[in-house]
Amino acid sequence: MLIDASRGALLASRSTLDPYSGESCTIRDVTDDERLQIGEFADLVGLSVPQLRRFDRLGLLEPNERSSESRYRYYGRGQIGAARVIALLRSTDMPIAEIGRILAGASENERQEILQVHKLRLEARLDEVRGLLDAVEKLSKEDIPMTTSTELSEWLHLMPQLPVRDMERSIAYYEEALGFRLSWRTVDGRLAAMASREIETLFLVPWTSNETPPPMSAYVYVDDPDALCAEYLAAGADIIDPVASRSYGMRDFKVRDLDGHCFTLGKGEERLRDIADRYGLTPEEIAVDPSWLKRRRSV
């Protein structure tokens, strides 16, 4: 069974199942009636505390018990198998919605279909990387003239830097509501690097002024904006513009953080090329700069 397989895989290699954590842990046995606090349970199953809190909000893995006074979460032995399955599948970057379908009791055929779709998704990423590798290989075989001065012809990597008023609250929001992970943090706490599937690296820096920090915004391409919007909403994120099909050929939604910084997350629809042809543009121009339509109408 999938749960048995994941248990064995976890025992063989904890680092494979929890790529988000730099902390070590010891897998130990627990008794059937033992009540585990969230930190103990996290170490036992290969998930972080923020991940468990988020999965609770999403209804993916709710604690067995919750203190009425302190609201502390307590987990039991019977939840270890499901938690390790979640850790295993998340380590492969499987979307939360699909993990939920598997845990909800999907049939063998349904499980195979989910895994096959996810395999195709990962293969598509590999195809993109292989194309880049092929291009580099071709360049390595060509005689490219070199000059004494070399200028970059394009941006190599974009890492947003967001000023925040409360670093701890912001880190918790990005982890629990948006599914980011804390990659690393400076010793003085003045810089925190967050990461997710959609944004490789995002920096949080403290805002020391008494005034509100200037709001930042970015457009992020995602595989399934509908599923991601539903996931964010269930996890408590501030959705200020729900998912919808836009006139510029994208289907997207907008989410806001605690300091007013906004991200629009979406993907192009089938009619994107038709719209591009109509206005004499390329799909890339429309997708990268959605304000093109406003400028076009003002001409």
N, C-alpha and C positions, 0 to 999 in steps of 0.2 A: 504493500500500500504506500501512497505518497507520504503519509505521516511517518511510517516506519523508515522509509528511505531518507527523509530529511533528518530524522533523529540520528541515524548513522553518519550522515554527511556532517552534521554539526559536531559530533564527537570527534570526527577525523580532522576537521579543520575549522576552528571557530572563526579565524580571520576571513575565510571565504564567505561566511554567512553574514558577517557584520563589517563591511568595508568602511562604514561610517565612523567606527569607534576606534580611537587610538589607545584605549585602555584595555588591559588584560583582565581576564576573569577566569574563575575556576568552575568547571562544570561539576556539580555535586548532586548526590541523591537526596531526595526529600521523602518524607513519609506521606502516606495518603491523606492524613488529616492536617498536615502542616499548612499554616496560613502565611503567605509570603507577602512582604511589603513590596512596593513597586520597584525599588532599587534592587532588592534581592532577586526578584523575578526577572528583571532586565538582564542581570549578569548571568542568570541561569539559562536563558533562552537565546541570547545573542541579539537583543534589541536594546536601544537606548531608552532612557526614561521619557524624553520628549516624544519618541516614536510611540511608546505605549500610551501616553496621554492622547496623542493624535488618533491612534487606532480606536481608543475608547470613544472619542467624540464621533468618529465615523461609524461606530457600531460594528467595526471589524473584529475587535477583541475587547470585550467589556470585562471588568474585574468581577470576580465571584462575589465580592462584598465591598461595601463602601461605608466608612464610618459616618454616622449621622451628624456627629459633632465636628470632627476634623476634616471630613470628606476625603480622608486617606483611602487609597485604593489597595485592596488585598486580592491576591490571586491564589489559585489552588493548583495542585498537581495535575488535575484533569485538563488544565489549559496549556500544559507544557507542549504537547504535540502540536496543537494548532498554532501556538506562538512560533515554534521552530519552523513550521511550514511557511508562515508569513515571512520569517527572517530569510529562509531559503529563496523564496520567490522574489522578495524585494531585492536580494543580492543580484538577481538576474535583470533587475530594472522592470519587472512586470508591473503594469498599472494596478492601482488599488482596487478598481472596480472588478478587474478580472480575478484578482486574488479573492475578493469577496464571493464571486460566483463559485469558485472552487470550494471554499470553506462552507458555503451554503448547502453543499450536498450535490454538486453537479455529477451527472452520470459519467461513466467512463468515456463514452463518446464525446460528451461535452468537454471533459477535461482535456482530451486529446486535441479537440478543436481549438481550445483556448491556448494550449501549448504550441500548436502549429502556427496559429496567428502571431503569437509572440515571437516565435522563431523567425518567421518572415520579416517581422518588424526589425529584429536585430540584424538579419541578413541584409536588409536595405541599408542599414548604417554601415555595414562592412563594405558593401558595394561602393558607397561614397568614399570611404577611406581608401579602398583599392584603387579607385580612379585617381585620387591624389598621389598615391604611391607610384602608379604608372607614369604620371606626369613627371614626378621627380626622377624616376628611372630614365626617362627619355632625355631629360635635361642633363643628367649625369653623363650621357653618352655623346652629347653635343659639344662642340667647341664654342663656348660662350666667351666673348671678349670681356675681360675684366678691366676696370679703370681704377685709378687710385682713390676715387671717391664713389661711394655707393649710397644711393638714396632709396628709402623704402617707397614703393609705388602704391602700397595699400596698407590699411590697418591690419595688424596681425592678430590682435586679440582685444576684445572689449570687456572691461571689468567695471561695472557701475560702482560708484562710491557714494553712499547715502549718509548724510548727517542725521543723527538720531538724538533725541533728548534723554532717553533712558535706555542705556545699552542692554541691561538685563531683560527689561520688558520687551525690547525689540527682538533680541535673540530668541526669547520664548515664543513670540508671535510668529517669527519666520520658521521656527522649528515645528510648532504645534499646529498653526493654522495653514501655513503654506508648504509644509513638508520639506523645508530646507534642513541641512545638517550643518553644525558648526565644525568647519574643517580645521581651523586653528585660530588662536588668539594670542596677541602679544602679552608679555608678562605684565606690562603696565595697564593692560585692558583698554588701550586707546585705539585698537584696531581689531575687528573680528571679521574673519573670512567665512562667508556662508556659501553653500553650494546646493544645487538641486539638479534634476534631470534637464530642466529647461534652461537654467542659467548656471554655467560652470562655476563661476566665482563672482560673488557680490560682496563688497566691503561695507561694513558699518563703522562709522566713526562718530565720536561724541560731539554733540553740538553744545557749546558752552554759553552762547548768547541767551539772554532772557527772551528774545524774540523767537517766533516760530521759524524753524529752518525752511529755506526755500524748497518748494516741492519739486521733485525730479520725476521723470516719466521715461518709459521705454516700451518698445513693442517687442514681444517675444513669440517666436514661432513654436507651436506645440502640435502634437499628433492629433489630439482629440479635445478640442476646447469645450465641448458639451460635457464630457465626463469629468474633465478637470474643474470646470465651474461648479458642478454638483459636489465634487469632493471638497473643494475649498469652502463652499457654503456650509456643508455639514460639519466641517472642522472649525467653523467660527470665523472665517475670513470676512473682511469687509468688501462685499461685492457691490460696487457703485453703479455698474452698468451690466446687466445680465447678458448672457450669450445670445447673439442674434446675427443674422446675415446682413452685411452692410452693403451700401451702394457701391463701394470701391472694390467689391469682389472678395472680401474676406468675411469669415465667420469668427467672431471673437467676443471677448468679455473683458471688463476692466475690474481690477482689484486694487485696494488701497491699504497701505500699512498704517501704523500708529502715528506717523508724523506727516501723513498726507502724500507720501510718494506713491505713484501709481504705475501699474504695469497693465498693458493691454496684451492679452494672450489669445492667439488665434492661428488660423490656417487659411489658405486660399481655397476657394470653391471652384467647381467645374466651370462656372461661367466667367472666371477671371480672364481667360484668354479672349473670350468674346468681347468683354468690356475693353480690353487692351486694344484689340483690333479696331473697335468702333472709334476710339479716340486717338488712334495712331501712336500708341505707346506700347511698351513691352510689359509683360506681367510683372517683371522684376521692379520696374519703375513704380507700378501701382502698389505693390506689396510693401516695398521699402519706404515709400513716402505717400501715405494715404491722403495727405493734404493736397495732392495733385488735382483732385476733383474740384475742390474749392477754388483753386487758382484757375482752372479751366473755365469754370462758370463765370468768373469775374472778368474774363477777356472780352 
